[in-house]
């Protein structure tokens, strides 16, 4: 029997709130007849079918059928829509006695007879032609709507019959600020509303200002299928399930839950889709993640941290610090347990939409499978790059590290990949010039040491010459010079031999990338395949050149050998005469051999002068090349810093009035300190301290001053004479390494610790409490990424005020473009953050022996009754505790 796939089962679980496309003012066929509206439809059936097809075409999930004070005529459209799988809210459009139009919507299951009685209560007892007027004025009807359990929307609020046009003065203010009015409808964006009403709609006009703004929805009279194509006829409303409570929650929090057609669509981003466990404390548990904000709630020991650390483990991510590592390893070993299997389904959208399943069985490595279930060569980090997981107190740990804080800015930098590549190339070339200059310097030093003996040898030779040996041994002296000429001939041929060896190493040329198999799926394979013949011909040509060069060298070797053979005959004859002269000199006690040895030594040393001149030219060329490279190196570092500086300004703009970020170029002097301490050595503490305090330290200037001498160093940097002297005498290799240094920038982060509405109180991160530091870091973590952010109880290190004033607003903004998974015991995060998915964990027994689960009824958004009760019980301490706090605070 095939075991059921746990991931597929997880995908059937509630995934929290999503956007439903809703048209909330659809008129039934009866409305058209009662109001003598022109229509091409002969009967209700064809009208209903056309409306339903238009809903399908426009991807409309839910409608509200709102005839004027009539529901019986709506019955057919309500029933047909529901049969077609469209959520259909019953309701009616009321016209109050002061002429205001209101849409009154009721729960999906409300009996139409109940609505008939409510319409009768409004003073409308029989169907009439046109639009009857009820007995209530707008404020009275809004008050009555609470008793009915209805939601009221001020219809076409800025048009004829609209609340803001029909009423003026105190009646308009009273109606607009009534607690029961949660929403109004416009056919477009608020920015396109009439100028005189825009401030009211934006909740910025003083007299009409409310504690909570009236939600604006796109809705307008729909009398035909074509009307549903109008963007002003529908809007997107986020709900866990389509329900009246879902609409109410959306109207209470429009910034998070209502999207007009004129608003930008949510951005696609990488996401966790589903997570399952087999074995261990969470055996059989599963989560179907929401694409936006997910919050795990539950009592102590219910497994919230286990979920977070499971995600870290399956993704193969590291911890920050030893404490976090020990906590993670403890959960993996003792809570998840040996052989427990974690499966995670992830979805990426760039460069194309793909799903991957990552599986990891403790203690083995993770396995990545593609959409066909095949094992992939990709790693979890390649499938889901930039995902971040932080366990309890890890954000506080991150806040303590200056180096890690600076790396936080990396996500905001608009990377130029060419800079990184160019920097690597220039760094490599600089290292090469340093090695080459070092080799030239060593060889020059060796030549100079050898040439230092030449004056003495020449002086000795002069004495021999004065003794008349030069003339008598002239022939042998010439032989020595001839021998040197033959040696130079061979040396001149050596570079040609080296080139031949390199040429022979080039062939055969690897042409596997041009094979028919490699090019099989490319549209231009026929064209590209022609390059195979080009490289094949090139290979033959190279082989031909190599053969001809080898033959040329062989001929040259034969020629030199022939020359040497002839010369050897002359040398032997000269040697015979030389030995005869030596015997004669021995009788006079004169050492002729020493003279010849001396002559040979001098002849061997004289070419070194040419080599020394060549090395000097090479050194000058390398130094010139190095100066150009250093100029480019400094330009690249400056260019990269400018990108970082722009990123810091970008962060400061995005977190205006909350966070300020400033970066300093080359602010981290530790790499320089390390070279000075380790490679220069000696007492340099004052010099290092002074150099550390230089605001705009230029490494090229520092090195130039060092080469200029101790006086220059003391003048420019006020270094103590002895320490300046030590630095000035540093080896050339050390000074070149200082030139090649890249001093990292430092980042100064400031947090505004003042409450909202108070004058700013900026404090540096280093001067803040642990909680304030963590707040600043979390605000940075929330920004500028499309990868999931997973945090275990972030509120542990944060102040409640900073959560509500800083973190939650930013979270609400950023969740539109990325996914968050938090565990929390603070109601502000799921409630004020308007979590799309709240997951309630319950457990029995201890972690080592018990088990935890996540009941499906405790998976959902705040518009689910069970989830609201869960939040109230776990995060608010129960209804009684919540009511007591409300009374004590005087709310």
QUILINPE-V748205 format. One record per pair of residues at least 12 apart in sequence whose ideal C-beta (glycine too) atoms are under 6 Angstrom apart, sorted by the first residue. I is the first residue (numbers start at 0). GAP is how many residues later the second one is. Records with the same first field share a line. If there is no record, write none. Layout:
I = GAP  GAP
This chain:
5 = 270
6 = 267  269  336  338
9 = 264  266  276  278
10 = 263  277
12 = 275  843
13 = 845  846
14 = 273  275
15 = 224  274  820  821  845
16 = 221  222  223  819  844
18 = 217  219
19 = 41  42  217  219  222
20 = 38  39  40  213  215
21 = 40  215
22 = 37  40  199  210  211
23 = 40  195
24 = 41  194  196
25 = 37  39  196
26 = 196
27 = 37  39  45  46  49
28 = 15  18
29 = 43
30 = 36
33 = 95
34 = 95
36 = 186
43 = 32
47 = 29  32
49 = 175
50 = 174
51 = 32
53 = 171  174
54 = 31
57 = 170
59 = 174
61 = 25  180
62 = 25
63 = 25  27  41
64 = 12  13
65 = 25  26  27  37
66 = 25
67 = 25  63
68 = 23  50  55  63
70 = 21  41  44
77 = 12
86 = 155
88 = 16
89 = 16  20
90 = 13  14  15
91 = 12
93 = 40  47
94 = 36  38
95 = 38  40  41  42  45
96 = 36  40
97 = 39  40
98 = 67
99 = 38  63  66
100 = 54  60
101 = 50
102 = 50  52
103 = 46  48
104 = 46
105 = 44
106 = 137
117 = 30
121 = 12
122 = 12
137 = 37
138 = 35  36  39
141 = 36  38  39
144 = 35
145 = 34
150 = 96  97
152 = 30  32
153 = 30
154 = 30
156 = 27
157 = 35  36  39
162 = 12
163 = 33
172 = 34  35
175 = 32
176 = 33
181 = 69
182 = 32  34  68
183 = 30  32
184 = 32  34
185 = 30
186 = 33  45
187 = 44
188 = 71  73
189 = 26
214 = 36  39  43
216 = 18
217 = 14  17  42  43
219 = 12  13
230 = 30
234 = 25
235 = 23
236 = 13  21
237 = 19
238 = 624
239 = 620  621  623  624
244 = 618
245 = 617
248 = 613  614
252 = 581
255 = 556  578
265 = 550
266 = 550
267 = 81
268 = 517  548  549
269 = 78  114  516  517
270 = 20  76  548
271 = 17  74  516
272 = 72  74
273 = 14  71
274 = 12  69
275 = 67
276 = 65
277 = 63
278 = 60  61
279 = 56  57  60
280 = 25  54  566  571
281 = 21  570
284 = 568  569
289 = 546  547
290 = 528
291 = 523  544
292 = 522  527  540  542  543
293 = 527  543
294 = 527  529  534  535  540  543
295 = 527  543
296 = 543  577
297 = 542  543
300 = 542
301 = 539  540  541  550
302 = 538  540  549
303 = 519
304 = 487
305 = 25  29
307 = 482  484  515
308 = 19  22
309 = 32
310 = 78  479
311 = 77
312 = 19
313 = 28  30  44  46
314 = 65
315 = 50  64
316 = 72
319 = 74  77  78
320 = 76
323 = 67  70
333 = 514
334 = 512
335 = 26
337 = 24
339 = 22
340 = 20
341 = 18
342 = 16
343 = 14
344 = 12
345 = 38
354 = 16
355 = 12  27
356 = 12
357 = 22
365 = 14
367 = 15
385 = 399  401
386 = 400  401
387 = 401
388 = 401
389 = 401
390 = 401
391 = 400  401  404
394 = 379  382  383  402
395 = 374  378  401
397 = 379
398 = 374  375  378
404 = 342
405 = 341
407 = 372
408 = 238
410 = 373  374
411 = 235  238  239  372
412 = 230  231  234
418 = 217  220  221
421 = 214
422 = 213
425 = 203  206  207
428 = 200
429 = 199  310
432 = 189  192  193
433 = 302
435 = 186
436 = 185
437 = 295
439 = 175  178  179
443 = 171
446 = 161  165
450 = 157
453 = 151
456 = 144  145
459 = 138
460 = 137
463 = 131
468 = 126
471 = 109
472 = 119  122
474 = 99
475 = 102  120
476 = 122
478 = 92  95
479 = 119  120  123
480 = 122
483 = 119
488 = 71
499 = 49
502 = 43
503 = 42
505 = 36
506 = 32  35  36
507 = 31
508 = 26  30
510 = 21  24
513 = 17  18
629 = 109
640 = 24  104
643 = 19  101
644 = 18
647 = 13  15
653 = 129
654 = 124
656 = 95
657 = 94  148
658 = 117  120
659 = 90
660 = 88
661 = 86
662 = 82  84
663 = 81  82
664 = 80
665 = 31  77
666 = 78  79
667 = 75  76  78
668 = 23
670 = 70  72
672 = 15
674 = 63
675 = 12
678 = 55
679 = 50
681 = 44
683 = 39
685 = 34
686 = 32  36
689 = 27
698 = 39  40  42
702 = 32  35  36
705 = 21  22  29
708 = 19
709 = 14  15  18
712 = 14  15
748 = 16  27
749 = 12  14
750 = 12  21  25
755 = 49
770 = 26  27  28
773 = 23  24
774 = 23  27
777 = 16  29
778 = 27  31
781 = 28  29  32
784 = 33
785 = 32
787 = 31
788 = 31
789 = 31
790 = 31
791 = 31
792 = 30
794 = 31
802 = 25
803 = 24
807 = 20  24  25
810 = 22
811 = 21
826 = 48  49
835 = 25
837 = 29
838 = 15  20
839 = 18  30
840 = 13
857 = 12
